[in-house]
Amino acid sequence: MKKIFLLFIVLLSTSFLRAQDSFDALLAAGVDDAQQFTNDYLAPGTDALMYGINNGWYNTAKVKPLLGFEISVMANAGIISDSKKSFLMNTADYDNVSFVNGEQSQNVGTVLGENDPSVLVEVTYEDPIFGNQTVALELPNGLAAENISFLPTAFLQGSIGLSFGTEFKARFVPKINADDTEIGMYGFGLQHDFTHWLPADKLLPVAISGMVAYTHLDGKYDFTDTSGIDGENQRLENSTNTWLFQLIGSTRLPVINFYGGLGYLSGKSESDVLGTYIVTNDALGISSEAIVDPYSVSSSVSGVRATLGTRLKLGFFRINADYTFAEYDSFSLGLNFGIR
């Protein structure tokens, strides 16, 4: 489970690392240009992350009785649509960047996409010795260049029944350190069964409930040793916070049940490019400039999502699978153990 979740962050971090040569030249052109490109390049990946970590919060609208519990292992696969693999890059938004082919704007790959054929830009910057200098660079590819068409997330989740038709939920990914990457996540939520208050609620064939959940993720990727830019303590740090509001309905059958939900997701992801970067003219290698903690970028999501799923009960074990329709569609699978 840890490895699946870590894979998602490593995939994004690796794509960011591949882009370092481009960011080096863009930093020479100016921090604003580097920030603009990084924001457009990374945003689809962090947006997909916010949707991915909010899957699998429920598999029924029926809440557990007092002290009833369930432990779940959830795995998700976010589907990357073609529209998220590229963005329209307009050189009018940049101070010192132009396309080699003379176009003012064109679609280029995001962290989820690729550039096929390659896209070349010219970056102009002021050298303290030689004056205006121009360097050509190839814009970075993303995950599509590695034939990756989905984004995995996974986590451990627990829930326990409280009184008055309410259930507390918590999910957790402990701090993981591997290959210069650190990632951790936690979340908690409350689900309340509205049908609990109806007369003879146990005789109803369906249950309807509401849920609110908060999720926080933070990650760090240190690329000092593998960066193509001289400097120290070079890293990308990310902090992501989301809120999910959900209306849930499900059947109340003995073995096989069906559930669905309609919800609203809101979240913000902030990424900081930190450390010291010695930006040089690669052609001559004479002049250089030290840039410390160059910039930060952020992205926000807000939108409606709908989920349809089914759950199979096998004694103390339950297996559930569902599909979520949202800006980033996804498929989830859960293995659950507990006592109701």
C-alpha positions as CSV (number, residue, x, y, z in Angstrom):
1,M,0.0,0.0,0.0
2,K,2.8,2.4,0.9
3,K,4.6,1.6,-2.4
4,I,1.6,2.3,-4.5
5,F,1.1,5.7,-2.9
6,L,4.8,6.5,-3.1
7,L,4.8,5.6,-6.8
8,F,2.4,8.5,-7.5
9,I,4.8,11.0,-5.9
10,V,7.9,9.5,-7.4
11,L,6.3,9.7,-10.9
12,L,5.5,13.4,-10.5
13,S,8.9,14.1,-8.9
14,T,10.8,12.2,-11.7
15,S,8.9,14.3,-14.3
16,F,9.8,17.4,-12.4
17,L,13.5,16.3,-12.3
18,R,13.5,15.8,-16.1
19,A,12.4,19.4,-16.5
20,Q,15.3,20.8,-14.5
21,D,17.4,21.7,-17.5
22,S,14.5,23.8,-18.8
23,F,14.0,25.5,-15.5
24,D,17.7,26.3,-15.3
25,A,17.5,28.4,-18.5
26,L,14.1,29.8,-17.5
27,L,15.6,31.0,-14.2
28,A,18.3,32.8,-16.1
29,A,15.5,34.5,-18.1
30,G,13.8,35.5,-14.9
31,V,12.0,34.0,-11.9
32,D,8.6,35.1,-13.2
33,D,9.0,33.1,-16.4
34,A,10.2,30.0,-14.5
35,Q,7.3,30.3,-12.1
36,Q,4.7,30.8,-14.9
37,F,5.9,27.7,-16.8
38,T,6.2,25.5,-13.6
39,N,2.7,26.4,-12.5
40,D,1.2,25.4,-15.8
41,Y,3.3,22.3,-16.1
42,L,2.7,20.9,-12.6
43,A,-1.0,22.0,-12.0
44,P,-2.6,19.0,-13.7
45,G,-0.5,16.6,-11.6
46,T,-1.3,18.3,-8.3
47,D,-5.0,18.6,-9.3
48,A,-5.1,14.9,-10.0
49,L,-3.5,14.3,-6.6
50,M,-6.3,16.2,-4.8
51,Y,-8.9,14.1,-6.5
52,G,-7.1,10.9,-5.9
53,I,-6.7,11.2,-2.2
54,N,-10.4,11.8,-1.8
55,N,-11.6,8.5,-3.2
56,G,-12.7,5.5,-1.1
57,W,-14.1,7.4,1.9
58,Y,-17.3,5.2,2.0
59,N,-18.8,1.9,0.7
60,T,-22.3,2.2,2.2
61,A,-24.6,4.9,3.5
62,K,-25.4,2.8,6.6
63,V,-23.3,3.8,9.5
64,K,-21.9,1.4,12.1
65,P,-23.5,1.0,15.5
66,L,-21.8,2.2,18.7
67,L,-18.2,0.8,18.7
68,G,-18.7,-1.1,15.5
69,F,-15.5,-0.8,13.5
70,E,-14.0,-1.4,10.1
71,I,-10.4,-1.4,8.8
72,S,-9.9,-0.9,5.1
73,V,-7.1,-0.9,2.6
74,M,-8.0,1.3,-0.4
75,A,-6.3,1.5,-3.8
76,N,-7.2,3.9,-6.5
77,A,-6.3,4.5,-10.1
78,G,-6.9,8.0,-11.5
79,I,-7.5,8.1,-15.3
80,I,-5.5,10.8,-17.2
81,S,-7.7,12.3,-19.9
82,D,-6.1,13.8,-23.0
83,S,-7.2,17.3,-22.1
84,K,-5.0,17.2,-19.0
85,K,-1.9,16.2,-20.9
86,S,-1.2,19.6,-22.5
87,F,-1.7,23.3,-21.9
88,L,-1.8,26.3,-24.2
89,M,1.5,28.1,-23.7
90,N,1.3,31.7,-24.9
91,T,4.6,33.6,-25.1
92,A,2.7,36.8,-24.5
93,D,2.6,35.7,-20.9
94,Y,6.4,35.5,-20.7
95,D,9.0,38.3,-20.7
96,N,11.9,36.5,-22.3
97,V,10.6,33.3,-23.9
98,S,9.6,32.6,-27.6
99,F,9.0,29.6,-29.7
100,V,11.7,28.6,-32.2
101,N,9.1,28.0,-34.9
102,G,7.9,31.6,-34.6
103,E,4.4,30.7,-33.2
104,Q,3.1,33.0,-30.5
105,S,1.2,30.1,-28.8
106,Q,0.9,26.3,-29.0
107,N,-0.1,23.3,-26.9
108,V,2.8,21.8,-24.9
109,G,3.0,18.9,-22.6
110,T,2.2,19.0,-18.9
111,V,3.6,16.8,-16.2
112,L,1.0,14.2,-17.3
113,G,1.7,14.5,-21.0
114,E,4.5,14.7,-23.6
115,N,5.7,16.7,-26.5
116,D,5.6,14.7,-29.7
117,P,7.3,16.1,-31.7
118,S,9.7,18.0,-29.4
119,V,8.9,21.6,-28.7
120,L,11.8,24.1,-28.7
121,V,11.9,27.6,-27.2
122,E,14.4,30.4,-27.1
123,V,15.2,32.1,-23.8
124,T,16.7,35.5,-23.8
125,Y,18.5,36.8,-20.7
126,E,20.9,39.6,-19.7
127,D,24.5,38.4,-19.0
128,P,26.5,40.9,-16.9
129,I,29.5,40.5,-19.1
130,F,28.2,39.7,-22.6
131,G,24.9,41.5,-22.6
132,N,21.8,39.9,-24.2
133,Q,22.2,36.2,-24.7
134,T,19.9,33.6,-26.3
135,V,19.8,29.9,-25.6
136,A,17.5,27.3,-27.2
137,L,16.0,24.6,-25.0
138,E,13.6,21.6,-25.4
139,L,10.5,21.7,-23.2
140,P,10.2,18.8,-20.8
141,N,8.0,15.7,-21.3
142,G,5.8,14.2,-18.6
143,L,4.4,10.8,-17.7
144,A,2.8,10.1,-21.1
145,A,6.3,9.8,-22.5
146,E,6.7,6.8,-20.3
147,N,3.4,5.3,-21.5
148,I,1.8,5.9,-18.0
149,S,-1.9,6.5,-18.4
150,F,-3.2,6.3,-14.8
151,L,-2.1,7.7,-11.4
152,P,-2.1,5.3,-8.4
153,T,-2.9,6.2,-4.7
154,A,-3.4,4.0,-1.7
155,F,-4.0,4.3,2.0
156,L,-5.1,2.6,5.2
157,Q,-8.5,3.7,6.6
158,G,-10.4,3.0,9.8
159,S,-13.9,3.8,11.0
160,I,-15.8,3.4,14.2
161,G,-19.5,3.9,15.1
162,L,-20.4,6.6,17.5
163,S,-23.8,7.2,19.0
164,F,-26.9,8.8,17.3
165,G,-26.3,7.4,13.8
166,T,-22.8,8.9,13.4
167,E,-19.5,7.3,12.3
168,F,-16.0,8.6,12.6
169,K,-13.5,7.9,9.9
170,A,-9.7,8.3,9.6
171,R,-7.1,7.5,6.9
172,F,-3.4,7.5,7.2
173,V,-0.2,7.1,5.3
174,P,2.8,7.2,7.7
175,K,5.9,9.2,6.7
176,I,7.7,7.3,4.0
177,N,11.3,8.0,3.0
178,A,12.7,6.5,-0.2
179,D,14.9,7.6,-3.0
180,D,15.1,11.2,-1.7
181,T,11.3,11.3,-1.6
182,E,9.3,11.9,1.6
183,I,5.5,11.6,1.7
184,G,2.9,11.5,4.4
185,M,-0.9,11.9,4.6
186,Y,-3.7,11.9,7.1
187,G,-7.5,12.6,6.9
188,F,-10.6,12.4,9.0
189,G,-14.3,12.6,8.5
190,L,-17.8,12.2,10.0
191,Q,-20.7,10.4,8.3
192,H,-24.2,10.7,9.7
193,D,-27.1,8.4,8.7
194,F,-30.2,10.5,8.1
195,T,-32.5,7.5,8.0
196,H,-31.5,6.7,11.6
197,W,-34.1,9.2,12.7
198,L,-37.0,7.8,10.7
199,P,-39.5,5.4,12.4
200,A,-38.8,1.8,11.7
201,D,-35.6,2.8,9.9
202,K,-34.2,-0.8,10.0
203,L,-37.1,-1.9,7.8
204,L,-36.3,0.5,5.0
205,P,-34.6,-1.0,1.9
206,V,-32.2,1.9,1.5
207,A,-30.1,4.2,3.7
208,I,-29.2,7.9,3.1
209,S,-26.4,9.7,4.9
210,G,-24.2,12.7,4.6
211,M,-20.4,13.0,5.1
212,V,-17.8,15.7,5.5
213,A,-14.1,14.8,5.3
214,Y,-10.7,16.7,5.5
215,T,-7.5,15.4,4.0
216,H,-3.9,16.7,4.3
217,L,-0.9,15.6,2.4
218,D,2.7,16.8,2.5
219,G,5.6,15.7,0.5
220,K,9.2,16.6,-0.3
221,Y,11.5,15.6,-3.1
222,D,15.3,16.4,-2.7
223,F,17.0,16.4,-6.1
224,T,20.3,18.1,-5.0
225,D,22.4,15.0,-6.0
226,T,20.7,14.5,-9.3
227,S,20.0,18.0,-10.4
228,G,21.8,19.4,-13.4
229,I,22.0,22.8,-11.7
230,D,24.9,23.6,-9.2
231,G,23.7,24.6,-5.8
232,E,22.7,23.0,-2.5
233,N,19.6,21.7,-0.6
234,Q,17.6,21.8,-3.8
235,R,14.1,20.4,-3.3
236,L,10.4,20.5,-4.1
237,E,8.0,20.7,-1.2
238,N,4.3,20.2,-1.4
239,S,1.4,20.8,1.0
240,T,-2.1,19.8,-0.1
241,N,-5.4,20.4,1.8
242,T,-8.9,19.3,0.7
243,W,-12.4,19.2,1.9
244,L,-15.1,16.8,0.7
245,F,-18.9,17.1,1.2
246,Q,-20.8,14.1,0.2
247,L,-24.4,12.8,0.1
248,I,-24.6,9.0,0.1
249,G,-27.2,6.4,-0.7
250,S,-27.1,2.6,-0.6
251,T,-29.2,-0.5,-0.5
252,R,-29.5,-2.7,2.6
253,L,-29.3,-6.2,1.4
254,P,-27.8,-9.2,3.1
255,V,-24.8,-10.0,0.8
256,I,-24.5,-7.8,-2.3
257,N,-25.2,-4.1,-2.0
258,F,-25.0,-1.1,-4.3
259,Y,-24.1,2.5,-3.3
260,G,-23.7,5.9,-4.8
261,G,-22.8,9.4,-3.9
262,L,-23.0,13.0,-5.0
263,G,-20.4,15.3,-3.6
264,Y,-18.4,18.5,-3.8
265,L,-14.7,18.7,-3.5
266,S,-12.6,21.8,-2.7
267,G,-8.9,21.9,-2.3
268,K,-5.6,23.7,-2.7
269,S,-2.1,22.4,-3.4
270,E,1.0,24.5,-2.9
271,S,4.4,23.6,-4.2
272,D,7.7,25.4,-3.2
273,V,10.9,25.2,-5.2
274,L,13.5,25.7,-2.5
275,G,17.3,25.7,-2.2
276,T,20.2,27.5,-3.8
277,Y,20.5,27.4,-7.6
278,I,23.7,28.6,-9.4
279,V,22.4,29.7,-12.8
280,T,25.1,29.9,-15.5
281,N,25.5,30.4,-19.2
282,D,26.0,26.9,-20.3
283,A,27.6,27.9,-23.6
284,L,30.4,29.9,-22.0
285,G,30.3,28.9,-18.3
286,I,31.7,32.2,-17.2
287,S,29.0,34.3,-15.5
288,S,26.8,32.9,-12.8
289,E,24.1,34.0,-10.4
290,A,22.9,32.4,-7.1
291,I,19.1,32.2,-6.7
292,V,17.7,31.2,-3.3
293,D,14.2,29.7,-2.9
294,P,13.2,30.8,-6.4
295,Y,9.4,30.6,-6.3
296,S,6.2,28.9,-5.3
297,V,3.3,27.7,-7.4
298,S,-0.2,26.6,-6.4
299,S,-3.4,25.1,-7.9
300,S,-6.9,24.8,-6.6
301,V,-9.8,22.5,-7.4
302,S,-13.5,22.7,-6.8
303,G,-16.2,20.7,-8.4
304,V,-19.0,18.2,-8.2
305,R,-18.3,14.4,-8.3
306,A,-20.5,11.4,-8.5
307,T,-19.7,7.8,-7.5
308,L,-21.3,4.4,-8.3
309,G,-20.2,1.2,-6.6
310,T,-21.0,-2.2,-5.3
311,R,-20.0,-4.1,-2.1
312,L,-19.8,-7.9,-1.5
313,K,-20.1,-9.2,2.1
314,L,-18.1,-12.4,3.0
315,G,-18.5,-12.9,6.7
316,F,-16.3,-10.4,8.5
317,F,-14.8,-9.4,5.1
318,R,-16.2,-7.0,2.6
319,I,-14.9,-6.2,-0.9
320,N,-16.0,-3.0,-2.6
321,A,-15.4,-1.4,-6.0
322,D,-16.6,1.9,-7.4
323,Y,-16.1,4.4,-10.2
324,T,-16.1,8.1,-9.6
325,F,-17.0,10.6,-12.3
326,A,-15.3,14.0,-11.8
327,E,-12.8,16.3,-13.5
328,Y,-10.4,13.3,-13.0
329,D,-12.3,10.1,-13.2
330,S,-11.0,7.2,-11.1
331,F,-11.6,3.6,-10.1
332,S,-11.3,2.4,-6.5
333,L,-11.0,-1.1,-4.9
334,G,-11.3,-1.7,-1.2
335,L,-10.6,-4.7,1.1
336,N,-12.5,-4.2,4.4
337,F,-12.5,-6.1,7.7
338,G,-14.7,-5.3,10.6
339,I,-17.7,-6.0,12.9
340,R,-21.0,-4.1,12.7
